[in-house]
Amino acid sequence: MKSRTSVMISIVLAMLVASIDTTIMNTTMPVISKELGRFDLYAWSFAAYMITTTILSPVAGRLSDLFGRKRVFASGILLFLAGSLLCGISANMVQLVIFRAVQGIGAGFMMPFPAIIAGDLFPMEKRGKIQALFTAMWGISAILAPLLGGLFVEFMTWRWIFFINLPICIIAFLTLMPYKEEYQPKKASIDYIGALLFAAGVTFLLLVTVVEENKLLYTILGIALLIAFYFYEKKQASPIVPLTMFKNKTISWININAFIGTAALFGTSSFIPLFLQNIAGLSLFLSGFALLGVAAGWMAVAVPAGKWIMKYGYRILLISGNALLLFSGILLLLLNENHGFWYVFGIMIVQGLAFGLLSTVGLIGSQQLVGAHEKGISTSFFMFCRNMGTAIGVTIMGALLASESSFMQGIHHLFIFGFFGSILALVTSYLIRNEATITDAKAAPAK
């Protein structure tokens, strides 16, 4: 019990610092770029973290299947600590971008483990409560990030947005040490070439979201490398992403649905504050506070989700989640200049209910429908699909907003995109196998 409590403290702290650092620079980057110069690298300070975190998460999950959760997770904490220290002492913008990539590598190695370790430690009916706790950390970070960023810039120095991570990482590392790992890793060789092809292919695709030129070239290179990765992995005895995992059609459609759903509307939180500030005339704090509706809705359904799965199965819950997502898309289509805080807050609650179901049920499904030695990669690949969907969705929405001279017209067009995307997500949820098949798969012994 002490070991379980200790590791829970470790993963909650690790998730908190990694999630805060995803957004804390949103409020501080103007000050940082003014001091360090090279404004042309402004976007890369965000992209370096986002790209490395996204591509390393599934790799970390697979490595944990091969070498154990504790070892890989501990490496991620130390890498994140080192990256934070280096970011804090950066002398110019080039250094900051490079060190943000190091920090992102550490975050990529940390991010999947709250879900993976919770999957090892807790039965399905309790896992929803644990996921709700992790959701709470994202909600807390959404509030803390801008507050901490503003406080450090005003009263100390922006460098403390990175230095504050050091004691938290040290505590997370020390509380991880007593953990007696229950999972027994299956030793195998590392597929270095497969990992390199996967990382390169995803990197080129993600570059499309931040560069202004050669988007088509990066897209072609990314797709070509991922095709090469697919054919290479088919021949490997110990692939970095076991393709046999996707013979389970339920797993495949859960991942596809996660990608489409997040691409459709998960990026809403990036643009709703702009609407509330520019159109409704609300303060920075209130416009950010509206996003807490997502956390509230998410936690409300995440807590009982594990028990609901045992009672209703995956399919009906994922269909319900996508129906709620479509409903939020309809409400966003109706958004206009006369709407204020409470209308938006209501939409955020509905969206939180939707993503709470989709994320928690999909995450538990990605763990329960594979053998023990594929749980790490399956969990992290589900998270990878969500991250890729978010990155691509936000990019498309940003382009739609920027292409219109009228802010309100741009907002309307990006929500049209989200509405049709949510329809597609609902359609794909019906392709998930029926409950009897899922129950059979869930009851099957781990290979």
Beta strands, then each sheet from edge to edge (+ up, - down):
end
